[in-house]
């Protein structure tokens, strides 16, 4: 019987992974409870912002401007996370900013993901000239700088939620289309598609009733993994002045407003920055776990 010898330190982690795999360790079964709790807290903040926020997110109280968090010297229990340069409560703006960020993510993923899903299914199943044309459009979308395109669109159409959703949606659709097309190219060679053709089903019916249900899992994983991308894009555009117009709170806008006072009022920019980091990291970890659970090649019975 062969005995696995411990390798040098440089290859120790690779050896451990191989040993764990050979022992049948289930690494995809652990539910990421910490990311789920963080996501749940942020979603609850967004849904119940009017009930949870202790103050108005836009009302200014200049006599209370730049108060530090309550646990610091000079802080007040009235403002747990301090105030900004206009005397607005940072906690209240953080709570309402979660609503803006998640609303932008939901709408942008609906627009971009929906367009990418349709393009990917049609290109993968129809093939030929249609596939070539659609994939050249996808290649063109990848070559254009996403942030520059969003800035141009914001300058042309003006700031606002609608402009932000369209800009981010147009950034996302190409990545969805490419991945979905790859899945469809495999599915169209399967026996159930051939049987549907023999029975005389039209191409539209095959795509809707046979192809589409089989790419839903991949689509949902892509949506989960791209939530972080949308939040970063929204924060970046708001930071650059092309996102949500003030005084409406947005995490990216809050960081932009506090960047000039990071030395004497760090909480104005750092707290929303931490919120962005936690949200993006949590949805990425949850998306990785969901991908492992839904992928039959990685799922262990």
Rosetta blueprint (number, residue, H / E / L):
1 X L
2 X L
3 X L
4 X L
5 X L
6 X L
7 X L
8 X L
9 X H
10 X H
11 X H
12 X H
13 X H
14 X H
15 X H
16 X H
17 X H
18 X H
19 X H
20 X H
21 X H
22 X H
23 X L
24 X L
25 X L
26 X L
27 X L
28 X L
29 X L
30 X L
31 X L
32 X L
33 X H
34 X H
35 X H
36 X H
37 X H
38 X H
39 X H
40 X H
41 X H
42 X H
43 X H
44 X H
45 X H
46 X H
47 X H
48 X L
49 X H
50 X H
51 X H
52 X H
53 X L
54 X L
55 X L
56 X L
57 X L
58 X L
59 X L
60 X L
61 X L
62 X H
63 X H
64 X H
65 X L
66 X L
67 X L
68 X L
69 X L
70 X L
71 X L
72 X L
73 X L
74 X L
75 X L
76 X E
77 X L
78 X L
79 X E
80 X L
81 X L
82 X L
83 X E
84 X L
85 X L
86 X L
87 X L
88 X L
89 X E
90 X H
91 X H
92 X H
93 X H
94 X H
95 X H
96 X H
97 X H
98 X H
99 X H
100 X H
101 X H
102 X H
103 X H
104 X H
105 X H
106 X H
107 X H
108 X H
109 X H
110 X H
111 X H
112 X H
113 X H
114 X H
115 X H
116 X H
117 X H
118 X H
119 X H
120 X H
121 X H
122 X H
123 X H
124 X H
125 X H
126 X H
127 X L
128 X H
129 X H
130 X H
131 X H
132 X H
133 X H
134 X H
135 X H
136 X H
137 X H
138 X H
139 X H
140 X H
141 X H
142 X H
143 X H
144 X L
145 X L
146 X H
147 X H
148 X H
149 X H
150 X H
151 X H
152 X H
153 X H
154 X H
155 X H
156 X H
157 X H
158 X L
159 X L
160 X L
161 X H
162 X H
163 X H
164 X H
165 X H
166 X H
167 X H
168 X H
169 X H
170 X H
171 X H
172 X H
173 X H
174 X H
175 X H
176 X H
177 X H
178 X H
179 X H
180 X H
181 X H
182 X H
183 X H
184 X H
185 X H
186 X H
187 X H
188 X L
189 X L
190 X L
191 X H
192 X H
193 X H
194 X H
195 X H
196 X H
197 X H
198 X H
199 X L
200 X L
201 X L
202 X L
203 X H
204 X H
205 X H
206 X H
207 X H
208 X H
209 X H
210 X H
211 X H
212 X H
213 X H
214 X H
215 X H
216 X H
217 X H
218 X H
219 X H
220 X H
221 X H
222 X H
223 X H
224 X H
225 X H
226 X H
227 X H
228 X H
229 X H
230 X H
231 X H
232 X H
233 X H
234 X H
235 X H
236 X H
237 X H
238 X H
239 X H
240 X L
241 X L
242 X L
243 X L
244 X L
245 X L
246 X L
247 X L
248 X L
249 X L
250 X L
251 X H
252 X H
253 X H
254 X H
255 X H
256 X H
257 X H
258 X H
259 X H
260 X H
261 X H
262 X L
263 X L
264 X L
265 X L
266 X L
267 X H
268 X H
269 X H
270 X H
271 X H
272 X H
273 X H
274 X H
275 X H
276 X H
277 X H
278 X H
279 X H
280 X H
281 X H
282 X H
283 X H
284 X H
285 X H
286 X H
287 X H
288 X H
289 X H
290 X H
291 X H
292 X H
293 X H
294 X H
295 X L
296 X L
297 X L
298 X L
299 X L
300 X L
301 X L
